[in-house]
Amino acid sequence: MTTTPRGTDRQAAARDHLWGHFTRQSAWEHGVPTIVRGEGHHLWDADGHRLIDGLSGLFVVQLGHGREELALAAAAQARELAFFPIWSYAHPQAIDLAERLASYAPGDLNRVFFTTGGGEAVETAWKLAKQYWRLRGRPGKHKVVSRAVAYHGTTQGALSITGLPELKAPFEPLVPGAHKVPNTNAYRAPEHLRDDPKAFGRWAADRIGEAIEFEGPDTVAAVFLEPVQNAGGCFPPPPGYFERVREICDEHDVLLVSDEVICAFGRIGSMFACDDVGYVPDMITCAKGMTSGYSPIGACLVSDRVFEPFATGTTSFAHGYTFGGHPVSAAVAMANLDLFESEGVLDHVRTNAPVLRSTLERLLDLPIVGDVRGEGYFYGIELVKDATTRETFDDEESERLLRGFLTPALYEAGLYCRADDRGDPVVQLAPPLTCGPAQFDEIEQILRGVLTDAWARL
């Protein structure tokens, strides 16, 4: 048996052996874009082409690429204790990180259940909600409510909570009991509500109450919401929305889960975005930015109320992951959060977020740009055929625009971001939290050039 040396032809090896996530493998027949290095706010591919990272990898790399402090923290921990599970045991890194996350969390969210990623954290929250109500003597409360177009993960439970039919159809039947309500896309709100954000927020929140009442409050366990919804292109909550949602959940005795896999760790401004928006949930799911992507980890933070029936006796939560709370990942998370504090990252985001907004809003003078929306360092730019009527592109036009032109053109122009049509066509941006006005201008100029060219090709 002969073995081909690794790396002799990576393009061929990628095409023959690597299965890309959410990737049309046929596209790789024309070449596999391969990123080989990152430093600060920039990336380089195998051909030496430089790109500004306008998406923080995948809403992950909060502190930028090439942070030696985080690499050294991983190496030091691997030498001391590379792995041990938190199944019936603990290790110092998991203990310290749990304590630290609880100190950042609002209200009484004092208990931390570690996972290895965001989808697992969402899966954990639904399973925990089901068992919580069973232990409370209300086993009928098993359903969940979430929003249309929202993405919550790919496992069978998290995918059921996800509100994107095209992602779900190939894997049905999914977990039963997941119900959808309208999202907070103000740009596509009913016409009579578009000019009254508070009324739109009340309308959207009341649809949650309506869904709970229709299904029966004795059957609904939890409501899953992102502080700022990702899929569809960054939908911020209208004024009063989460205040009303919290009232509805309390009225019907339903748990509120804040899915902050993207929004936590400074993406919106605070460690947890529910603080930015102004509500206290019963659970928080988080992941990506906890380590700035230098090692995988996720978590579900749980209130004292939800943990209480597990605190004594023989009851346990029969759920876990081999690599949940991994010592190396936990050590990297602690080092990452140290840098957040020593470098004043949250203050930097709060100071510069209005600058990012105003910089991107300059693009509204382009006829192809219908809306610029988001919060913090998390934005979506919706593309339209007619900005006056808000007419969008049909499926064929969207395919040609996004995949046929924008994705390769933005890459070639030196911007890594996401051209997405889960919902209406958008360009999504989430630069590292260490970026400032110079990087915002660079991103805007690249977008302006490529979007101008796109409009000329329509």
Legacy VTK file of the C-alpha trace (Angstrom):
# vtk DataFile Version 3.0
C-alpha trace
ASCII
DATASET POLYDATA
POINTS 458 float
0.000 0.000 0.000
1.340 3.421 -0.963
0.431 6.657 0.706
0.268 9.949 -1.175
2.145 12.665 0.725
-0.245 15.148 2.267
-0.448 18.583 0.689
0.929 17.630 -2.732
-2.253 18.798 -4.474
-4.681 20.269 -1.974
-7.147 21.396 -4.620
-7.538 17.812 -5.815
-7.601 16.494 -2.259
-10.330 18.971 -1.293
-12.444 18.029 -4.283
-11.952 14.302 -3.688
-12.177 14.056 0.106
-13.396 17.178 1.926
-17.130 17.670 2.394
-17.828 21.381 2.825
-20.539 22.473 5.248
-23.548 24.161 3.620
-21.576 23.912 0.375
-22.567 22.990 -3.143
-19.790 20.505 -3.775
-20.185 21.002 -7.535
-18.887 24.564 -7.105
-15.537 23.187 -5.993
-14.962 21.690 -9.440
-13.984 25.216 -10.486
-11.559 25.691 -7.613
-11.634 25.471 -3.836
-11.038 28.820 -2.085
-8.517 27.924 0.609
-7.681 30.296 3.465
-4.212 29.705 4.882
-3.483 32.590 7.251
-5.123 35.260 9.365
-3.674 38.314 11.062
-5.651 41.048 12.766
-8.606 41.936 10.555
-7.273 40.241 7.431
-7.094 36.796 5.812
-4.887 35.384 3.058
-5.707 32.549 0.689
-3.352 29.976 -0.805
-2.650 32.293 -3.758
-1.602 35.165 -1.490
-4.840 37.118 -2.066
-5.661 39.338 0.931
-9.198 39.861 2.219
-10.605 41.925 5.040
-12.617 39.624 7.315
-16.040 41.226 7.261
-17.772 38.295 8.967
-15.379 37.412 11.818
-14.987 33.981 10.259
-18.596 33.076 10.981
-19.591 35.671 13.620
-16.826 34.169 15.770
-13.419 35.864 15.711
-14.259 38.756 18.046
-10.658 39.764 18.773
-9.233 39.183 15.310
-6.802 36.645 13.930
-3.333 35.701 15.108
-3.711 36.512 18.795
-0.674 34.833 20.298
-2.066 35.133 23.836
-4.888 32.747 22.961
-2.629 30.266 21.191
-0.292 30.219 24.188
-3.193 29.696 26.589
-4.257 26.644 24.581
-0.740 25.210 24.501
-0.175 25.739 28.220
-3.438 24.049 29.129
-2.821 21.124 26.762
0.484 20.465 28.492
-1.126 20.510 31.950
-4.446 18.720 31.275
-5.386 18.163 27.666
-8.707 16.446 28.298
-11.036 15.334 31.020
-14.832 15.126 30.890
-17.236 16.850 33.238
-19.317 13.687 33.556
-19.491 13.244 37.359
-16.147 15.077 37.698
-14.944 18.646 37.317
-11.714 20.354 36.364
-10.525 23.857 37.309
-10.980 25.425 33.890
-14.658 24.461 33.621
-15.298 25.640 37.185
-13.614 28.997 36.624
-15.317 29.630 33.297
-18.756 28.708 34.650
-18.270 31.127 37.536
-17.162 33.873 35.165
-20.043 33.425 32.729
-22.527 33.482 35.605
-20.989 36.750 36.812
-21.687 38.347 33.422
-25.236 37.013 33.124
-28.298 39.046 34.112
-30.717 38.103 36.874
-30.227 34.714 38.501
-28.755 32.810 35.538
-26.167 31.162 37.758
-25.798 27.647 36.353
-23.765 26.791 33.233
-24.134 23.627 31.132
-21.250 23.368 28.661
-21.503 22.112 25.083
-19.102 22.233 22.132
-21.137 24.603 19.969
-24.247 26.703 19.505
-26.603 24.152 17.977
-25.840 21.798 20.853
-26.609 24.590 23.299
-30.030 25.100 21.686
-30.652 21.334 21.721
-29.725 21.344 25.400
-32.126 24.177 26.203
-35.111 22.430 24.615
-34.379 19.114 26.303
-33.870 20.895 29.609
-37.157 22.802 29.238
-39.018 19.530 28.627
-37.529 17.814 31.653
-37.999 20.895 33.836
-41.744 20.934 33.232
-41.954 17.161 33.688
-40.261 17.500 37.086
-42.722 20.255 37.908
-45.576 17.855 37.291
-46.580 19.357 33.947
-45.321 16.860 31.330
-47.668 18.219 28.682
-45.526 21.336 28.338
-43.162 20.230 25.572
-43.767 22.544 22.591
-41.686 25.554 21.598
-42.361 28.786 19.749
-39.757 30.490 17.536
-39.746 32.921 14.634
-40.042 32.612 10.868
-36.724 32.620 8.959
-34.747 32.273 12.233
-31.802 29.854 12.317
-31.130 27.967 15.553
-28.944 25.027 14.495
-28.790 21.781 12.528
-29.403 18.994 15.057
-32.867 17.465 14.849
-34.274 19.491 17.726
-32.535 22.768 16.888
-33.481 22.330 13.230
-37.110 21.924 14.261
-36.888 25.255 16.090
-35.276 26.801 12.985
-37.722 28.727 10.801
-36.208 28.056 7.359
-38.352 25.499 5.479
-35.748 24.837 2.766
-33.212 23.731 5.384
-35.696 21.446 7.106
-37.403 19.713 4.194
-34.621 17.197 3.398
-34.604 15.900 6.987
-38.283 15.660 7.839
-39.997 14.388 9.863
-38.316 16.428 12.570
-39.038 16.741 16.279
-42.732 17.607 16.657
-44.009 20.559 18.624
-42.088 23.494 17.135
-44.305 26.386 16.046
-43.437 29.612 14.204
-44.535 33.234 14.534
-43.639 36.382 12.529
-40.166 37.854 12.971
-39.206 41.501 13.533
-38.211 42.471 9.987
-39.506 46.041 10.079
-38.586 46.585 6.407
-41.106 43.901 5.451
-43.659 44.735 8.162
-47.334 45.181 7.284
-47.634 48.582 5.601
-49.784 50.125 8.327
-47.051 49.367 10.894
-43.908 50.363 8.992
-43.847 53.920 10.299
-44.665 53.020 13.913
-41.884 50.804 15.336
-43.491 50.526 18.756
-46.811 49.402 17.304
-44.988 46.900 15.086
-43.124 45.556 18.119
-46.367 45.103 20.034
-47.971 43.412 17.021
-45.043 40.999 16.560
-44.843 40.155 20.275
-48.581 39.556 20.485
-48.298 36.926 17.769
-46.240 34.912 20.274
-49.010 35.181 22.837
-51.525 34.217 20.191
-49.529 31.094 19.257
-49.223 30.029 22.904
-52.959 30.471 23.432
-53.782 28.615 20.213
-51.595 25.634 21.142
-52.662 25.820 24.790
-50.371 27.225 27.506
-50.320 23.824 29.211
-48.528 22.411 26.139
-45.882 25.117 25.535
-42.538 24.792 27.301
-40.455 27.646 25.902
-40.041 30.500 23.452
-36.695 30.693 21.589
-35.633 34.132 20.301
-32.386 35.775 19.215
-31.899 39.325 20.538
-31.074 40.329 16.950
-32.222 37.689 14.465
-29.481 36.552 12.096
-31.105 34.714 9.172
-32.904 37.061 6.829
-30.326 39.748 7.456
-30.144 41.094 11.019
-33.571 41.965 12.395
-33.282 44.138 15.533
-36.179 44.086 17.978
-38.579 47.044 17.763
-39.051 49.202 20.878
-40.960 47.396 23.600
-40.864 44.024 21.841
-38.936 42.016 24.427
-40.672 43.743 27.321
-43.968 42.491 25.943
-42.550 39.008 25.174
-41.370 38.682 28.778
-44.859 39.645 29.983
-46.448 37.042 27.713
-44.094 34.279 28.866
-44.729 35.127 32.523
-48.475 35.292 31.972
-48.557 31.816 30.422
-45.793 30.266 32.557
-43.529 29.646 29.563
-39.716 29.763 29.655
-37.933 32.416 27.580
-34.693 31.281 25.924
-32.347 33.972 24.574
-30.404 32.373 21.732
-27.183 34.397 21.764
-24.917 32.055 19.833
-24.069 35.030 17.604
-25.117 38.023 19.694
-23.218 37.316 22.944
-19.671 38.378 23.828
-19.758 41.935 22.546
-21.337 41.448 19.124
-24.158 43.845 20.081
-22.248 45.670 22.832
-22.517 43.759 26.119
-21.314 40.314 27.140
-24.898 39.148 26.776
-27.118 40.934 24.290
-30.258 40.563 26.393
-28.672 43.310 28.517
-28.427 45.541 25.435
-32.042 44.894 24.527
-33.375 45.007 28.085
-34.820 41.666 29.227
-33.907 38.819 31.548
-34.472 35.362 30.025
-34.733 32.009 31.793
-31.925 30.531 29.697
-29.181 31.864 27.421
-27.534 29.797 24.709
-24.107 30.993 23.578
-20.963 29.801 21.806
-19.019 31.430 18.953
-17.351 34.503 20.438
-16.617 32.910 23.825
-13.142 31.910 22.606
-12.982 34.178 19.530
-12.920 30.886 17.630
-9.516 29.753 18.877
-11.083 26.588 20.325
-14.670 25.282 20.157
-17.050 25.652 23.087
-20.680 26.510 23.798
-22.933 26.811 26.814
-26.485 26.991 28.083
-26.868 29.340 31.055
-29.789 28.495 33.300
-31.708 30.419 35.952
-31.923 29.259 39.550
-35.623 28.605 38.984
-34.951 26.150 36.149
-32.071 24.468 37.978
-33.953 24.081 41.265
-35.644 20.695 40.609
-32.237 19.224 39.673
-30.468 20.513 42.790
-31.296 17.751 45.271
-32.144 14.057 45.476
-31.487 11.521 42.735
-32.585 13.662 39.780
-30.078 14.317 37.001
-30.156 15.817 33.517
-29.284 12.783 31.378
-27.600 14.797 28.685
-24.027 15.729 27.809
-21.192 15.890 25.288
-17.772 14.263 25.411
-16.016 17.535 24.662
-18.377 19.846 26.556
-16.367 22.162 28.833
-13.112 20.909 27.299
-10.133 22.057 29.430
-8.268 23.624 26.504
-11.344 25.434 25.215
-12.250 26.656 28.689
-8.709 27.965 29.223
-8.829 29.773 25.886
-12.219 31.267 26.784
-10.800 32.604 30.044
-7.837 34.160 28.210
-10.189 35.614 25.582
-12.384 37.197 28.247
-9.271 38.531 29.999
-8.439 40.377 26.776
-12.006 41.684 26.507
-11.533 43.312 29.885
-7.913 44.493 29.601
-8.437 45.979 26.132
-11.844 47.545 26.830
-13.459 45.713 23.918
-17.063 46.325 24.986
-16.465 50.065 25.334
-14.767 50.021 21.924
-17.852 48.404 20.364
-20.257 50.831 22.009
-18.162 53.806 20.889
-17.715 52.661 17.302
-21.066 50.955 16.613
-22.708 54.262 15.566
-19.786 54.859 13.192
-20.283 51.444 11.579
-23.996 52.192 11.165
-23.440 55.593 9.572
-20.698 54.219 7.311
-22.889 51.414 5.984
-25.892 53.721 5.643
-23.935 55.653 3.023
-24.739 52.711 0.740
-28.424 53.670 0.778
-27.700 56.010 -2.121
-27.230 52.951 -4.360
-30.407 51.863 -6.202
-29.798 48.185 -5.358
-29.735 48.818 -1.578
-33.156 48.772 0.048
-32.324 48.588 3.748
-29.351 48.720 6.114
-30.180 47.244 9.514
-28.543 45.799 12.582
-27.013 46.645 15.926
-23.501 46.783 17.346
-21.088 45.076 14.955
-23.805 42.978 13.284
-25.460 44.225 10.069
-27.473 43.149 7.067
-27.829 45.036 3.776
-30.976 44.040 1.905
-30.767 44.134 -1.898
-33.809 45.039 -3.998
-34.875 45.514 -7.598
-36.742 48.714 -6.747
-35.971 50.681 -3.586
-39.178 52.720 -3.880
-41.565 49.755 -4.032
-39.248 47.393 -2.071
-39.632 44.832 -4.869
-37.279 41.923 -4.293
-35.629 39.459 -6.657
-37.209 36.188 -7.673
-35.379 32.916 -7.038
-33.653 32.802 -10.405
-32.545 36.438 -10.184
-31.308 35.925 -6.629
-29.288 32.899 -7.730
-27.605 34.888 -10.500
-27.029 37.916 -8.288
-25.721 36.253 -5.143
-23.950 33.114 -6.305
-23.349 34.006 -9.918
-21.826 37.416 -9.221
-21.682 38.852 -5.702
-19.971 36.012 -3.865
-17.011 35.693 -6.266
-16.871 39.452 -6.939
-16.674 40.400 -3.256
-13.971 37.784 -2.727
-11.987 39.055 -5.683
-12.373 42.646 -4.449
-10.903 41.645 -1.093
-13.921 41.322 1.229
-14.941 38.134 2.992
-18.606 38.388 4.013
-21.839 36.544 3.280
-24.250 37.031 0.393
-27.321 35.210 1.652
-30.870 34.503 0.478
-32.345 32.720 3.470
-35.260 35.109 3.215
-34.764 38.120 0.943
-31.300 38.679 -0.609
-28.870 40.326 1.809
-25.195 40.930 2.374
-24.271 40.174 5.990
-21.451 41.858 7.885
-19.998 41.183 11.328
-16.386 42.415 11.460
-14.062 41.626 14.371
-14.846 43.751 17.410
-11.374 45.297 17.258
-12.164 46.979 13.926
-12.651 50.733 13.755
-13.484 53.524 11.297
-10.597 52.723 8.918
-11.800 49.150 8.453
-15.429 50.310 8.161
-14.437 52.641 5.323
-12.527 49.837 3.589
-15.560 47.560 3.790
-17.921 50.278 2.539
-15.723 51.125 -0.424
-15.443 47.499 -1.521
-19.194 47.007 -1.161
-19.905 50.213 -3.060
-17.801 49.143 -6.004
-19.161 45.611 -6.208
-22.817 46.583 -5.669
-22.539 49.318 -8.299
-21.212 46.748 -10.741
-23.978 44.312 -9.753
-26.670 46.896 -10.504
-25.148 47.607 -13.902
-25.351 43.903 -14.742
-29.050 43.486 -13.840
LINES 1 459
458 0 1 2 3 4 5 6 7 8 9 10 11 12 13 14 15 16 17 18 19 20 21 22 23 24 25 26 27 28 29 30 31 32 33 34 35 36 37 38 39 40 41 42 43 44 45 46 47 48 49 50 51 52 53 54 55 56 57 58 59 60 61 62 63 64 65 66 67 68 69 70 71 72 73 74 75 76 77 78 79 80 81 82 83 84 85 86 87 88 89 90 91 92 93 94 95 96 97 98 99 100 101 102 103 104 105 106 107 108 109 110 111 112 113 114 115 116 117 118 119 120 121 122 123 124 125 126 127 128 129 130 131 132 133 134 135 136 137 138 139 140 141 142 143 144 145 146 147 148 149 150 151 152 153 154 155 156 157 158 159 160 161 162 163 164 165 166 167 168 169 170 171 172 173 174 175 176 177 178 179 180 181 182 183 184 185 186 187 188 189 190 191 192 193 194 195 196 197 198 199 200 201 202 203 204 205 206 207 208 209 210 211 212 213 214 215 216 217 218 219 220 221 222 223 224 225 226 227 228 229 230 231 232 233 234 235 236 237 238 239 240 241 242 243 244 245 246 247 248 249 250 251 252 253 254 255 256 257 258 259 260 261 262 263 264 265 266 267 268 269 270 271 272 273 274 275 276 277 278 279 280 281 282 283 284 285 286 287 288 289 290 291 292 293 294 295 296 297 298 299 300 301 302 303 304 305 306 307 308 309 310 311 312 313 314 315 316 317 318 319 320 321 322 323 324 325 326 327 328 329 330 331 332 333 334 335 336 337 338 339 340 341 342 343 344 345 346 347 348 349 350 351 352 353 354 355 356 357 358 359 360 361 362 363 364 365 366 367 368 369 370 371 372 373 374 375 376 377 378 379 380 381 382 383 384 385 386 387 388 389 390 391 392 393 394 395 396 397 398 399 400 401 402 403 404 405 406 407 408 409 410 411 412 413 414 415 416 417 418 419 420 421 422 423 424 425 426 427 428 429 430 431 432 433 434 435 436 437 438 439 440 441 442 443 444 445 446 447 448 449 450 451 452 453 454 455 456 457
